[in-house]
Amino acid sequence: IHQKVPLQSFLVRIVGLFAIKIKGTKQTMYMVCMENCLNMVRGLRPAHVFDLKGSKAGRYVKPDGSGKAKGVLKDLNWKESFFKIRMPQSIMTNIREALTRDVNFLRAFNIVDYSLLVGVNTQDAHNRRRFWISVIDILQLFNMKKRGERFVKKSVLGQKDVSCEDTITYATRFLAFAFEQVFAEAEESGICDIGMQGFEAFM
């Protein structure tokens, strides 16, 4: 096993917060500048990108006329794809600890609605794929607006397993999905190459 960098966090790096006032108006635009989580590595770019929250309601991108779902795909597309990121136990332990730390940090600050962004490229000759992994959308508080959204979706519309939940429910569901549906221990030994831009693992 070759591990390039000890994995400490999956949280996307925010490099700047800006308020832009538009001249001649009272309008102010707020912008967040973040690191590109899907940078090209070794000439490779993700062939598929998934935004995963661990919920089901509204979490499916339907195929277009060609029969393929395009753009950023979601949780039910991931389950339908049968993708699974497999890695040796030692790396799996590192992944679990890092992601759990991130989620506990977000929960402590009352943050919800974050996603596990997963980029996947095509399989190589060694039956491996490169993955790009990051936790994004990390600035949404579980505020009155989100409480209202949850009430309307669950109590008025009768939807089940909605994305918007309280911090504890959201965190628990998010981690359960990650370690039941996304990550798994490899059934065979091999190289799992971890870097800041992603890692390679057996499917």
N, C-alpha and C positions, 0 to 999 in steps of 0.2 A: 504494500500500500504506500503510495506516495502522496503526501498532503503538502501542498505548497505553502498555504497560509492557514494558521489556526482560525477556524471559523468562529467569530465572536457574535456576529449579528447579521440578520437578513434585512434589517430596516433600510429602506431607500435613503440615500444621503441627500439632504436638502442643503443646497449651496447658497440660496438667497431668497428673501421675501421682499416684495416690492409693492409700493402703492404709487400708481401713476395717475396724476391728475390731468384730465384732458382740457387743454387750453380753450377758453371761451365757453366752457360748460361747468356745471357743478358736479359732473360725474367723476368718480374715482374708480379705477380698475385695480384690482389686487391680483398679483401674480406670484406663483411659487416656482422657483427654478430648482429642478432636481437632477441628479445624476441619471444618465441614460442607462437603464438596467439591461438593455438588450444590445449592447455594443457588439460589433463584429469581433470575433476571436478566431485567430488562426485562419482568417479568410472565411469563417462560417457565420451565417446569420440564422436566427430561428426560422424554421419553416412553418411552425404553428405557435401561437401565443394564447395562453389561457389565463383568465382572471378568475381566481377561485376564492370563494367566501365560505363554503361549507353549507350553503342553503340550497333549496330547490325551486322556490317560487320565482319565476321570471329568470331562471338561470340556464336558459337554453337558447342557442342561436340556431334558427332553422336554416336548412339548406336552401340555396337559391335554385334558379331554373336548371342549373347544371348538375344539381344533386349534391353540391358541396357547400358546407357552411364556411363562410369567409369572415375575415376580420378577427377581432379578439373573441375567442370562444369562452364558454363558461363551464360551470360545475357539471352539468348534465352532459355536455359535450365531452368533458374529460372522462367521465364514467363510461360513456358510449365508445370512446376511443380505445379503451382497455390499456392505456398507457400506465406504467408504474415505474417509478425510479428506484432501481434496486442497487444496493451497495453493501459492502461488508459491515459487520456488526460495529466495529470500532468507529467507522465513519457515521453510521446510523446514530450511534450514541451522541456524537458531536453535533449532528444535525438536530436531533431531538432537544438537546440541552440549549442550543443557540436559539431555536425557534420558540421554545417554551419561555426562555428569558425575554425575548422580544414581546411575546404576547402578554406576559405578566407586567412588563413595563407599560405597555399601552393600556392595559386594564387599570393600572394604578392611576393613570391620568384621565380616566373616564372616556377613553377613545374606543370607537366602534367603526364598523363599515370598512375596515381595512381588508386588503386582498392579498393572496399569495399569487404573484405574477410568475408564470412558468413559461419559458420559451423552450421549444423542442426542435432540434434539427433532425435531418434524415439519418438513418442508421448507417454506420460505416462497415467496413469489411470485417471488423472484429466484433460485430453484433453489439456495438455501443452507440449511444447518442450523446450529444452535448446538450446540457440543460442550463438555462439561465434562470436563476431564482432570486426573487426579492419580495419583500413585504411593502406594498405601496398603499396610497390613500390613507395616510396615518395622522391626519389632522382633524378628523370629524369627531366632535364631542357627542356624547349621548345626552343631548339637550332637549328642551321642550319640543322643538320641531321634530326631532327623531322619536320622542315619546308619542307625539301625535301621529306620526306616520305609522308607528307600530300599532297603535290603537285602531286606526282606520283600516289597515290591511287585515288585522286579525279579528277584530270585533265587529267591524261594519261589513267588510268584504268577505270575511270568513276564510281568508287564505291561511294555509299552513306552511310551516317551515320558511317563514319570510326572512329576508336578509337582515332587516332592522330588529335588533334585540338588545336587551340590557347588556352591560359589559361582561358580566360573569357568564351568561348564557352564550353570548357571542364568542368569547374566548374559548370556552369549553368545546363548542361545536366546531370552531375553526381548527383547533388542534386535533380533535377526533378525526375530522375529514383528512387533514394532512397526513396523519400516521395510519389511517385505515385505507385511504384511497390513493394517496400520492406517493409516499415513501414506503419502501419495504426493504428488508434485508435480502441480500443476494443469496441465491441457492448455490452459487459457485464462487470460488475466490477469483479475484481479478483486481485490476487497477481502478481505483476511483480517484480521479484527478480533480482536486478542489482548488479553485482560485477565486479571485474577487469577482470575476465575471460569470462564474458558473462552474459546472463540473461535468465530467463524463462518467457514465455508469451503465451497467447492464440493464436492459429493459425486462 
